[in-house]
Amino acid sequence: QLAGQGMGFELTDATKTHLATQGYDPTMGARPLRRAIQRLIEDPLSE
């Protein structure tokens, strides 16, 4: 969506690590990662 508007962003290594930590569940693997990205990045950007 951002690319369609000529915008983008980069994540720092610390942010990637935080997302990986927040988006991983031992029983579900990385499936919760999408929700973590929405909660921590997409939702705040849309406000």
DSSP file (Angstrom, degrees, kcal/mol; ACC not computed):
  #  RESIDUE AA STRUCTURE BP1 BP2  ACC     N-H-->O    O-->H-N    N-H-->O    O-->H-N    TCO  KAPPA ALPHA  PHI   PSI    X-CA   Y-CA   Z-CA
    1    1 A Q     >        0   0    0      0, 0.0     4,-0.6     0, 0.0     6,-0.1   0.000 360.0 360.0 360.0 -41.8    0.0    0.0    0.0
    2    2 A L  T >4> +     0   0    0      1,-0.2     5,-2.7     2,-0.2     3,-1.3   0.913 360.0  55.1 -67.1 -40.3    2.8    2.4    0.8
    3    3 A A  G >45S+     0   0    0      1,-0.3     3,-1.7     3,-0.2    -1,-0.2   0.862 101.2  59.0 -61.5 -35.2    4.7    1.5   -2.4
    4    4 A G  G 345S+     0   0    0      1,-0.3    -1,-0.3     2,-0.1    -2,-0.2   0.723 107.2  47.7 -64.5 -21.1    1.6    2.4   -4.4
    5    5 A Q  G <<5S-     0   0    0     -3,-1.3    -1,-0.3    -4,-0.6    -2,-0.2   0.256 123.6-104.6-101.9   9.5    1.8    5.9   -2.9
    6    6 A G  T < 5S+     0   0    0     -3,-1.7     2,-0.3     1,-0.3    -3,-0.2   0.730  85.3 115.6  75.3  22.0    5.5    6.2   -3.7
    7    7 A M      < +     0   0    0     -5,-2.7    -1,-0.3    -6,-0.1     2,-0.3  -0.783  32.6 160.4-119.6 163.9    6.4    5.7    0.0
    8    8 A G        -     0   0    0     -2,-0.3     2,-0.3    -3,-0.1     0, 0.0  -0.956  17.6-148.8-163.5 178.2    8.4    3.0    1.9
    9    9 A F        -     0   0    0     -2,-0.3     2,-0.4     2,-0.0    -7,-0.0  -0.985   8.9-136.8-155.3 160.1   10.2    2.4    5.1
   10   10 A E        -     0   0    0     -2,-0.3     2,-0.4     0, 0.0    -2,-0.0  -0.920  16.0-137.0-120.1 146.5   13.1    0.4    6.5
   11   11 A L        -     0   0    0     -2,-0.4     2,-0.1     4,-0.0    -2,-0.0  -0.849  17.4-128.8-103.3 137.8   13.2   -1.6    9.7
   12   12 A T     >  -     0   0    0     -2,-0.4     4,-2.3     1,-0.1     5,-0.2  -0.349  28.6-108.6 -73.3 163.9   16.3   -1.5   12.0
   13   13 A D  H  > S+     0   0    0      1,-0.2     4,-2.4     2,-0.2     5,-0.2   0.878 121.7  54.7 -60.4 -37.5   17.8   -4.8   13.1
   14   14 A A  H  > S+     0   0    0      1,-0.2     4,-2.3     2,-0.2    -1,-0.2   0.893 108.1  48.8 -64.0 -39.1   16.4   -4.1   16.6
   15   15 A T  H  > S+     0   0    0      2,-0.2     4,-2.7     1,-0.2    -2,-0.2   0.907 110.2  50.8 -67.1 -41.5   12.9   -3.7   15.2
   16   16 A K  H  X S+     0   0    0     -4,-2.3     4,-2.4     2,-0.2    -2,-0.2   0.908 111.2  48.7 -61.3 -42.1   13.2   -6.9   13.2
   17   17 A T  H  X S+     0   0    0     -4,-2.4     4,-2.3     2,-0.2    -2,-0.2   0.916 110.9  50.3 -63.9 -43.2   14.3   -8.8   16.4
   18   18 A H  H  X S+     0   0    0     -4,-2.3     4,-2.8     2,-0.2     5,-0.2   0.919 111.5  48.1 -61.7 -44.4   11.4   -7.3   18.3
   19   19 A L  H  X S+     0   0    0     -4,-2.7     4,-2.5     1,-0.2    -1,-0.2   0.908 111.1  50.8 -62.5 -41.8    8.9   -8.3   15.7
   20   20 A A  H  < S+     0   0    0     -4,-2.4     4,-0.3     2,-0.2    -1,-0.2   0.894 112.9  46.2 -63.6 -38.9   10.4  -11.8   15.6
   21   21 A T  H >< S+     0   0    0     -4,-2.3     3,-0.8     1,-0.2    -2,-0.2   0.925 117.9  41.6 -68.1 -45.1   10.1  -12.1   19.4
   22   22 A Q  H 3< S+     0   0    0     -4,-2.8    -2,-0.2     1,-0.2    -1,-0.2   0.789 116.5  49.7 -72.7 -27.8    6.5  -10.7   19.5
   23   23 A G  T 3< S+     0   0    0     -4,-2.5    10,-0.6    -5,-0.2     2,-0.4   0.277  93.0  87.6 -99.0  11.3    5.4  -12.7   16.4
   24   24 A Y    <   -     0   0    0     -3,-0.8     6,-0.2    -4,-0.3     3,-0.1  -0.925  47.1-178.9-115.0 135.7    6.6  -16.1   17.4
   25   25 A D  B  >  -A   29   0A   0      4,-2.7     4,-2.6    -2,-0.4     3,-0.4  -0.999  27.9-136.6-129.5 127.8    4.7  -18.7   19.5
   26   26 A P  T  4 S+     0   0    0      0, 0.0    -1,-0.1     0, 0.0     4,-0.1   0.818 106.0  41.1 -55.0 -32.8    6.3  -22.0   20.3
   27   27 A T  T  4 S+     0   0    0      1,-0.1    -3,-0.0     2,-0.1     0, 0.0   0.776 126.4  32.1 -86.9 -25.8    3.1  -23.9   19.5
   28   28 A M  T >4 S-     0   0    0     -3,-0.4     3,-1.3     1,-0.3     2,-0.2   0.456  92.7-149.0-109.8  -2.9    2.1  -22.0   16.4
   29   29 A G  B 3<  -A   25   0A   0     -4,-2.6    -4,-2.7     1,-0.2    -1,-0.3  -0.491  65.6 -24.0  70.6-136.8    5.5  -21.1   15.0
   30   30 A A  T >  S+     0   0    0     -6,-0.2     3,-2.3    -2,-0.2     4,-0.4   0.361 104.9 106.4 -93.9   5.2    5.7  -17.8   13.1
   31   31 A R  T X  S+     0   0    0     -3,-1.3     3,-0.9     1,-0.3     4,-0.4   0.850  75.1  57.3 -55.4 -37.1    2.0  -17.7   12.2
   32   32 A P  T 3> S+     0   0    0      0, 0.0     4,-2.1     0, 0.0    -1,-0.3   0.569  82.4  91.0 -70.8  -4.3    1.3  -14.9   14.7
   33   33 A L  H <> S+     0   0    0     -3,-2.3     4,-2.5   -10,-0.6     5,-0.2   0.887  80.3  56.0 -58.8 -40.5    3.9  -12.7   13.0
   34   34 A R  H <> S+     0   0    0     -3,-0.9     4,-2.2    -4,-0.4    -1,-0.2   0.910 108.4  47.3 -59.1 -42.9    1.3  -11.2   10.7
   35   35 A R  H  > S+     0   0    0     -4,-0.4     4,-2.9    -3,-0.2    -1,-0.2   0.886 110.3  52.7 -66.5 -37.8   -0.8  -10.1   13.6
   36   36 A A  H  X S+     0   0    0     -4,-2.1     4,-2.9     2,-0.2     5,-0.3   0.909 109.0  49.8 -63.8 -41.2    2.3   -8.6   15.3
   37   37 A I  H  X>S+     0   0    0     -4,-2.5     4,-2.2     2,-0.2     5,-2.0   0.918 113.3  46.6 -63.2 -42.9    3.1   -6.6   12.2
   38   38 A Q  I  <>S+     0   0    0     -4,-2.2     5,-3.1     3,-0.2    -2,-0.2   0.945 117.0  43.1 -62.3 -47.6   -0.4   -5.3   12.1
   39   39 A R  I  <5S+     0   0    0     -4,-2.9    -2,-0.2     1,-0.2    -1,-0.2   0.890 124.4  33.0 -67.7 -40.9   -0.5   -4.4   15.8
   40   40 A L  I  <5S+     0   0    0     -4,-2.9    -1,-0.2    -5,-0.2    -3,-0.2   0.723 136.0  10.8 -93.3 -23.1    2.9   -2.9   16.0
   41   41 A I  I  X5S+     0   0    0     -4,-2.2     4,-1.9    -5,-0.3    -3,-0.2   0.739 123.6  43.8-121.1 -58.6    3.4   -1.3   12.6
   42   42 A E  I  ><S+     0   0    0     -5,-2.0     4,-1.8     1,-0.2    -4,-0.2   0.928 113.0  49.1 -65.2 -47.3    0.3   -1.1   10.4
   43   43 A D  H  ><S+     0   0    0     -5,-3.1     4,-0.8    -6,-0.2     3,-0.2   0.939 112.9  46.2 -60.7 -49.0   -2.2    0.0   12.9
   44   44 A P  H >4 S+     0   0    0      0, 0.0     3,-0.6     0, 0.0    -1,-0.2   0.874 111.8  53.2 -62.6 -33.8   -0.1    2.9   14.3
   45   45 A L  H 3< S+     0   0    0     -4,-1.9    -2,-0.2     1,-0.2    -3,-0.1   0.846 106.2  53.0 -67.3 -32.0    0.8    4.1   10.8
   46   46 A S  H 3<        0   0    0     -4,-1.8    -1,-0.2     1,-0.2    -3,-0.1   0.637 360.0 360.0 -79.8 -12.4   -2.9    4.2    9.8
   47   47 A E    <<        0   0    0     -4,-0.8    -1,-0.2    -3,-0.6    -2,-0.1   0.482 360.0 360.0 -80.3 360.0   -3.8    6.4   12.8
